[in-house]
């Protein structure tokens, strides 16, 4: 699963200079049908921050939690 996640991330970011990417926390949701094969990455996210203080929004104007797991889940739900 880690290999699939990293391969997909590398494909998606191939045209971005790696010095701009920095070190990232990566989370992916992988879907597998049946008992064979590795599956496919259906959602992927990076991040490790939360919005704090007066920047928080309860109206959906900002993404308050930008941790990789949250971003990946939000993409999957959409």
Steps between C-alpha positions, in 0.01 A plus 500: 500500500783740580654429160170579323459820698851625426478406132175695460638801688813499284288483184280789612796718598740409219491849348547684829852586613576274794654785697153663496332185630705470817445216741138397512276277705317279251172312545316299237180300476547186294211299359539134419235286334506133591796321651745550215718790397635791694210736439491860384550834671158668498593801715826652617586794723797673658524737792573543867335824612188629671347847472496669840341792675315767308566324167268211596171484313192307601328603174718287273703797371834338588633150544562509876697176520757452223656177624566249221242253630226764505581628150506145362166417663338821373611414147363148534162616631462743209 
